[in-house]
Amino acid sequence: MTAANTHRVILIDDDAVFAAVLARALTARGFAVDTASDGAHALALVRAKSPDFAVLDLKLGAENGLALIPELLAARAELRILLLTGYASIATAVEAIKRGAHDYLAKPVDADQVVQALLGDDGEEADVPLAVHTPPLKRLEWEHIQRVLAECDGNISEAARRLGLHRRTLQRKLAKRPVRESGGAAH
């Protein structure tokens, strides 16, 4: 990719480490990358830099990435949006496409998956409809349990109550190792 046809992408994610790693990997693949950790900064960058693509996290701290999609498109109608989430679901994918996202990937993702989602197989911008790549149900359950446990500051009894599980059942689930995904994608 020459400087004249370099694609500009904005990464919108509140996980600074993930954003830095993905930004470095995309830069190595010829993209010009800017990062934002919240909606206001992302909108300002879209208006100032006119990126071709946005890679948007579903959860931006207290903000919801889905709500940001129409605002990003209002700022730049040609923007192609890839929504990333650690909490994949069909309902979220449907809502994302209704709001204007072009693709949807479940974390963890690697830079090659992101590039493919942005450009398609042949390196040209993809015109394919939203593709949902959901992890196995057991993995989603594990991630949900971990999120609820973190929200409860590690309190097993409170997490079990919120999850509608008996405390011992939750302890058994936590004793098991998380479900591995095929392919072992890392960022």
C-alpha positions in Angstrom: 0.0 0.0 0.0 1.5 3.3 -1.0 0.9 6.6 0.9 -1.5 7.7 -1.7 -3.9 4.7 -1.1 -3.3 4.2 2.6 -6.6 3.5 4.4 -7.2 5.6 7.5 -8.8 3.8 10.5 -10.0 5.0 13.9 -9.9 2.5 16.8 -12.5 3.3 19.4 -11.8 1.2 22.5 -11.5 2.1 26.2 -9.0 -0.8 26.7 -5.7 1.1 26.1 -3.5 -2.0 25.9 -5.8 -3.7 23.3 -6.1 -0.5 21.3 -2.3 0.0 21.3 -1.6 -3.5 20.2 -4.2 -3.5 17.4 -3.1 0.0 16.3 0.5 -1.2 16.0 -0.5 -4.3 14.1 -2.7 -2.3 11.7 0.0 0.3 11.1 2.4 -2.6 10.2 -0.2 -3.7 7.6 -0.2 -0.2 6.0 -3.1 1.5 7.7 -2.9 5.1 9.1 -4.4 4.6 12.6 -5.8 7.0 15.2 -7.3 5.9 18.5 -10.0 7.2 20.8 -11.2 5.9 24.2 -14.6 7.6 24.2 -17.4 8.8 22.0 -16.6 12.5 22.1 -13.0 12.0 21.2 -14.0 9.5 18.4 -16.4 12.0 16.9 -13.8 14.8 16.9 -11.3 12.5 15.2 -13.8 11.4 12.6 -14.6 15.1 11.8 -11.0 16.1 11.7 -9.3 13.1 10.0 -12.1 11.7 7.7 -11.2 8.0 8.2 -12.3 5.3 5.9 -13.0 2.8 8.7 -13.9 2.8 12.4 -13.2 -0.2 14.6 -15.6 0.3 17.5 -15.9 -1.6 20.8 -19.4 -2.4 22.1 -18.6 -1.3 25.6 -16.8 2.0 26.1 -16.8 2.4 29.8 -20.2 3.7 30.7 -20.9 4.4 27.0 -22.5 1.9 24.6 -20.8 1.6 21.2 -24.1 0.8 19.5 -25.4 4.3 20.4 -22.3 5.8 18.8 -22.8 4.2 15.4 -25.4 6.6 14.1 -23.4 9.6 15.4 -20.3 8.4 13.6 -22.2 7.9 10.4 -23.8 11.4 10.7 -20.3 12.8 11.0 -19.0 10.8 8.0 -21.6 8.9 5.9 -19.0 6.9 4.0 -17.4 5.5 7.2 -17.4 1.7 7.3 -17.9 0.5 10.9 -16.6 -2.8 12.4 -18.1 -3.5 15.8 -16.0 -5.6 18.2 -17.3 -7.1 21.4 -16.3 -9.5 24.1 -20.1 -10.2 24.7 -21.2 -11.5 21.3 -24.9 -12.2 20.7 -27.2 -12.5 17.7 -29.4 -9.7 19.2 -26.4 -7.4 19.4 -25.3 -8.2 15.8 -28.9 -7.5 14.5 -29.0 -4.2 16.4 -25.5 -3.2 15.1 -26.6 -3.7 11.5 -29.8 -1.8 12.1 -27.8 1.1 13.3 -25.4 1.0 10.4 -22.4 -1.2 11.3 -20.9 -3.1 8.3 -19.4 -6.0 10.2 -19.2 -7.5 13.7 -16.5 -9.6 15.3 -16.3 -11.2 18.7 -13.2 -10.7 20.8 -10.5 -11.9 21.0 -9.6 -11.0 17.4 -6.3 -10.6 15.7 -5.2 -7.9 13.2 -5.7 -10.2 10.2 -9.3 -10.8 11.1 -9.9 -7.1 11.5 -8.2 -6.4 8.1 -10.3 -9.1 6.4 -13.5 -7.6 8.0 -12.6 -4.1 6.8 -11.3 -5.0 3.3 -12.6 -8.4 2.4 -10.8 -11.3 0.8 -9.3 -9.6 -2.1 -8.1 -6.4 -0.4 -11.0 -4.4 -1.7 -13.6 -3.0 0.6 -16.1 -5.7 1.4 -19.8 -5.2 0.4 -20.9 -8.3 2.2 -23.6 -8.1 4.8 -22.8 -8.3 8.5 -21.0 -11.5 9.4 -21.4 -12.8 13.0 -18.5 -14.8 14.4 -19.7 -15.9 17.8 -17.7 -17.9 20.3 -19.1 -21.1 21.7 -22.0 -20.8 24.2 -19.8 -22.2 27.1 -17.2 -19.5 26.4 -19.9 -16.8 26.4 -21.2 -18.2 29.7 -17.7 -18.2 31.2 -17.1 -14.6 30.1 -20.5 -13.5 31.5 -19.7 -15.1 34.9 -16.3 -13.4 35.0 -17.9 -10.0 34.2 -20.6 -10.4 36.9 -18.0 -11.6 39.4 -15.8 -8.5 38.6 -18.8 -6.3 39.1 -19.3 -7.9 42.5 -15.7 -7.3 43.4 -15.1 -11.1 43.6 -18.0 -11.7 46.1 -19.1 -15.2 45.1 -22.4 -15.1 47.1 -23.4 -11.8 45.5 -22.4 -12.9 42.0 -24.3 -16.2 42.4 -27.4 -14.2 43.5 -27.2 -11.9 40.4 -26.7 -14.9 38.1 -29.6 -16.8 39.7 -27.2 -19.7 40.7 -26.6 -21.5 43.9 -23.3 -20.4 45.4 -21.8 -23.9 45.2 -22.9 -24.2 41.5 -21.1 -21.0 40.8 -18.0 -22.2 42.6 -18.0 -25.4 40.5 -18.3 -23.4 37.3 -15.4 -21.2 38.4 -13.2 -24.2 39.2 -13.4 -25.3 35.5 -11.0 -23.9 33.0 -12.4 -21.5 30.4 -13.5 -23.0 27.1 -10.9 -22.7 24.4 -11.8 -21.5 21.0 -10.6 -23.2 17.9 -7.9 -21.2 16.1 -6.5 -19.7 19.3 -6.7 -16.1 18.0 -4.8 -13.6 20.1 -4.5 -9.9 19.6 
